[in-house]
Amino acid sequence: MNNLIKTVNNIVSKYYPVKIAFNKIHTLSHFFIESNNHNKFLPFNIDINGLILDGEYKNYKIVKVITNETLDWNNYILLYVSLLNNQYNPYVDENLFLFYLHTYNYLDNLHIKKVILQKDNNNIEYTIKYTNNNTFKLNT
């Protein structure tokens, strides 16, 4: 998390003429780091709890995310939310948040390289191969 904080603070101080700390970024109404590639997607759909909703690993749950570090699912979600403007917060718009979560992220701290999946007592390490096929469906 410290590396992400430094990265974001450097971007804020370089491009935004405001004096604000990382933990207040979400209060800036127009601040948003566009770090997602909207042409690359996770190979399966997941819900906010990390449950895989389709494909070969349907009903498996993501318990850990491997980026440039290993985080449990809940901590990864908290890290991801900490970077987003309030309008992308899952409590404000879960669909928009999930869409971003499904896309390839350029920031090393948020880019999912591998996940640890769990079903019953079976754990699987799965290497993410992003696809250009967007199967994410908005909840309506």
Contacts in CASP RR format, 6 or more apart in sequence:
PFRMAT RR
TARGET T0000
AUTHOR 0000-0000-0000
METHOD contacts of the structure
MODEL  1
MNNLIKTVNNIVSKYYPVKIAFNKIHTLSHFFIESNNHNKFLPFNIDING
LILDGEYKNYKIVKVITNETLDWNNYILLYVSLLNNQYNPYVDENLFLFY
LHTYNYLDNLHIKKVILQKDNNNIEYTIKYTNNNTFKLNT
1 79 0 8 1.000
1 82 0 8 1.000
1 109 0 8 1.000
3 68 0 8 1.000
3 108 0 8 1.000
3 109 0 8 1.000
4 79 0 8 1.000
4 82 0 8 1.000
4 83 0 8 1.000
4 107 0 8 1.000
4 109 0 8 1.000
4 110 0 8 1.000
5 22 0 8 1.000
7 107 0 8 1.000
7 109 0 8 1.000
8 22 0 8 1.000
8 25 0 8 1.000
8 33 0 8 1.000
8 83 0 8 1.000
9 21 0 8 1.000
9 22 0 8 1.000
11 33 0 8 1.000
12 18 0 8 1.000
12 20 0 8 1.000
12 22 0 8 1.000
12 25 0 8 1.000
12 31 0 8 1.000
16 28 0 8 1.000
16 31 0 8 1.000
18 28 0 8 1.000
20 27 0 8 1.000
20 28 0 8 1.000
22 82 0 8 1.000
23 82 0 8 1.000
25 31 0 8 1.000
25 82 0 8 1.000
25 83 0 8 1.000
25 85 0 8 1.000
26 82 0 8 1.000
26 84 0 8 1.000
26 85 0 8 1.000
26 86 0 8 1.000
26 89 0 8 1.000
27 86 0 8 1.000
28 85 0 8 1.000
29 85 0 8 1.000
30 85 0 8 1.000
31 85 0 8 1.000
32 84 0 8 1.000
32 85 0 8 1.000
32 88 0 8 1.000
33 83 0 8 1.000
33 107 0 8 1.000
35 83 0 8 1.000
35 105 0 8 1.000
35 106 0 8 1.000
35 107 0 8 1.000
35 110 0 8 1.000
36 100 0 8 1.000
36 103 0 8 1.000
36 104 0 8 1.000
36 105 0 8 1.000
36 106 0 8 1.000
37 103 0 8 1.000
37 104 0 8 1.000
37 105 0 8 1.000
37 106 0 8 1.000
38 103 0 8 1.000
39 104 0 8 1.000
39 132 0 8 1.000
40 103 0 8 1.000
40 104 0 8 1.000
40 130 0 8 1.000
40 131 0 8 1.000
40 132 0 8 1.000
41 102 0 8 1.000
41 103 0 8 1.000
41 104 0 8 1.000
41 130 0 8 1.000
41 131 0 8 1.000
41 132 0 8 1.000
41 133 0 8 1.000
41 134 0 8 1.000
41 135 0 8 1.000
41 136 0 8 1.000
42 102 0 8 1.000
42 103 0 8 1.000
42 112 0 8 1.000
42 128 0 8 1.000
42 130 0 8 1.000
42 131 0 8 1.000
42 136 0 8 1.000
43 128 0 8 1.000
43 129 0 8 1.000
43 130 0 8 1.000
43 131 0 8 1.000
44 52 0 8 1.000
44 53 0 8 1.000
44 54 0 8 1.000
44 55 0 8 1.000
44 56 0 8 1.000
44 57 0 8 1.000
44 58 0 8 1.000
44 135 0 8 1.000
45 52 0 8 1.000
45 53 0 8 1.000
45 54 0 8 1.000
45 102 0 8 1.000
45 135 0 8 1.000
45 136 0 8 1.000
45 137 0 8 1.000
46 52 0 8 1.000
46 53 0 8 1.000
46 62 0 8 1.000
46 98 0 8 1.000
46 101 0 8 1.000
46 102 0 8 1.000
47 53 0 8 1.000
47 98 0 8 1.000
48 77 0 8 1.000
48 90 0 8 1.000
48 94 0 8 1.000
48 97 0 8 1.000
48 98 0 8 1.000
49 61 0 8 1.000
49 73 0 8 1.000
50 61 0 8 1.000
50 62 0 8 1.000
50 73 0 8 1.000
51 59 0 8 1.000
51 60 0 8 1.000
51 61 0 8 1.000
51 62 0 8 1.000
52 58 0 8 1.000
52 59 0 8 1.000
52 60 0 8 1.000
52 61 0 8 1.000
52 62 0 8 1.000
52 117 0 8 1.000
54 135 0 8 1.000
57 117 0 8 1.000
57 119 0 8 1.000
57 124 0 8 1.000
57 126 0 8 1.000
59 119 0 8 1.000
60 117 0 8 1.000
60 118 0 8 1.000
60 119 0 8 1.000
60 124 0 8 1.000
61 73 0 8 1.000
61 117 0 8 1.000
61 118 0 8 1.000
61 119 0 8 1.000
62 73 0 8 1.000
62 115 0 8 1.000
62 116 0 8 1.000
62 117 0 8 1.000
63 72 0 8 1.000
63 73 0 8 1.000
63 116 0 8 1.000
63 117 0 8 1.000
63 118 0 8 1.000
63 123 0 8 1.000
64 70 0 8 1.000
64 71 0 8 1.000
64 72 0 8 1.000
64 73 0 8 1.000
64 115 0 8 1.000
64 116 0 8 1.000
65 71 0 8 1.000
65 72 0 8 1.000
65 73 0 8 1.000
65 76 0 8 1.000
65 112 0 8 1.000
65 114 0 8 1.000
65 115 0 8 1.000
65 116 0 8 1.000
66 112 0 8 1.000
66 113 0 8 1.000
66 114 0 8 1.000
66 115 0 8 1.000
66 116 0 8 1.000
67 76 0 8 1.000
67 108 0 8 1.000
67 109 0 8 1.000
67 110 0 8 1.000
67 111 0 8 1.000
67 112 0 8 1.000
67 113 0 8 1.000
68 108 0 8 1.000
68 109 0 8 1.000
68 111 0 8 1.000
69 109 0 8 1.000
71 79 0 8 1.000
77 90 0 8 1.000
79 109 0 8 1.000
79 110 0 8 1.000
80 100 0 8 1.000
80 101 0 8 1.000
80 110 0 8 1.000
81 89 0 8 1.000
81 90 0 8 1.000
81 97 0 8 1.000
83 107 0 8 1.000
83 110 0 8 1.000
84 97 0 8 1.000
84 100 0 8 1.000
86 92 0 8 1.000
87 93 0 8 1.000
87 96 0 8 1.000
88 96 0 8 1.000
88 97 0 8 1.000
88 100 0 8 1.000
89 97 0 8 1.000
90 97 0 8 1.000
90 98 0 8 1.000
94 139 0 8 1.000
95 138 0 8 1.000
95 139 0 8 1.000
98 136 0 8 1.000
99 136 0 8 1.000
99 138 0 8 1.000
102 134 0 8 1.000
102 136 0 8 1.000
104 111 0 8 1.000
104 130 0 8 1.000
105 111 0 8 1.000
105 112 0 8 1.000
112 128 0 8 1.000
113 127 0 8 1.000
113 128 0 8 1.000
114 125 0 8 1.000
114 126 0 8 1.000
114 127 0 8 1.000
114 128 0 8 1.000
115 125 0 8 1.000
115 126 0 8 1.000
115 128 0 8 1.000
116 123 0 8 1.000
116 124 0 8 1.000
116 125 0 8 1.000
116 126 0 8 1.000
117 123 0 8 1.000
117 124 0 8 1.000
117 125 0 8 1.000
117 126 0 8 1.000
118 124 0 8 1.000
END
